[in-house]
Amino acid sequence: MFDNLSDKLEATFKKLAGQATINEINIGIAMRDIKRALLNADVNYKVAKKLVDDIREKSLGEQVLKSVSPAQMIVKIVNDELTDLMGGEHQPLNLSPKKLPAIIMVAGLQGSGKTTFCAKLAKRLKKNGKNPMLVAADVYRPAAVDQLRTLGEQVDVPVFSIDEQDAMKAAVKGLEAARLAAKDVVIIDTAGRLQIDEKMMAEAEALKHALKPDELLFVVDSMMGQEAVNTAKAFNDRLDFDGVVLTKLDGDARGGAALSIRQVVEKPIKFISVGEKVDDLDLFYPDRMAQRILGMGDIVSFVEKAQETLDLEKTLEMQKKLMKNEFDLNDFFDQLQQLKKMGSIQGLISMVPGLNKMVPKQEIENLDFKPIEAMINSMTKQEKTNPEIINGSRRQRIAKGSGTRVQEVNMLLKQFGEMKKMMRSVTKLSQSGRKITSQN
Ligand code: GDP
């Protein structure tokens, strides 16, 4: 899934990774490449254009944090824009808790994977503690009813059907049966045709009107690419559905429908189906999908952490001091407080082999700053800038002055030494971060 797009985006980022700064020219080239990659993935032209324009604007406008490379920053921007494009937040099913049973109506073209989806959804709801019933309102194809029956048995959910070719009657009676059986959700599988036609639309419309479903889900085969988007639009214009189910993503190498449908139809993708088996159904998370497309989750979280860390500029200043050997115990104190504030540094640290062992997370979280502050305050200026001179008698004096024990002073000085080591590694980390991009 998305293999080609992922490869092409990766190649674009690789080119950018060699650049020290972001400017109109290299961004221009990168955006042209990204747009091509999107169009190749069968993304709707307007959607691709808007996406690339947004990425360009953000890339040129955003201040690139010193700790991350321009290429890393752009990976993050592309990631965020892709997430937005696909709808931002995950949109869950919206079932009314008051109306029982809650009604889910499922519509789509024949062969889209509608019936299979109904059974998968029933299984998922059951697993989540619901008591669902399936209703076969795809009454024109006897095979469809049989198929739903077989699937219903497989997922151990009852299936209601009638012998007449009357979808409305099947749905209404099914609803009654569900009420009688005290079911809390009914999933109604409606008829599909090979192509959009007036009769099918009119029937679906009438069913929607009569049933007033909590959720009207539109099922579409992602392998149809832009045709999937067009079909979704036609259905939505007529039915104003609540959400989309994208099926057969397992066979979709391009991904254009997944990327375009939300923008074009303005309805959220709620589920994705990734195989023929009854368990092959996932909730749709735009952010996870974006990361899957980019295949660069490590860089995205790296930049996120750097962004979260507002005092990063200060850290960098410290690093400079450190390199010039001007890093003293006052700076150390500042840094400790920062470390505590940003538990997320652990994420950064964990990316450097060996470094995570040096400063265990718990040690940071459990740090009590008062005695540290007192100890540092009991030091002379000379001692703060030059801790090597703090010998045994000075340690005793500091302990006394700060109301602590000599062991604590020893510990502080040891931690200071380790912090110096760690900060050197963090400096290396920002360089290795750059390497991550250029190696990819
Ligand atoms: P309907 O006509 O819309 O009800 O479609 P069906 O549920 O009968 O599905 C049509 C075919 O697509 C069946 O062979 C399904 O097994 C298959 N199918 C459904 N969903 C998926 C999926 O996510 N991935 C794959 N590979 N096949 C699927």
Residues whose N, C-alpha, C, O or C-beta is under 5 A from the ligand:
A	BS01	GDP	L109 Q110 G111 S112 G113 K114 T115 T116 F117 T247 K248 L249 D250 S273 V274 G275 E276
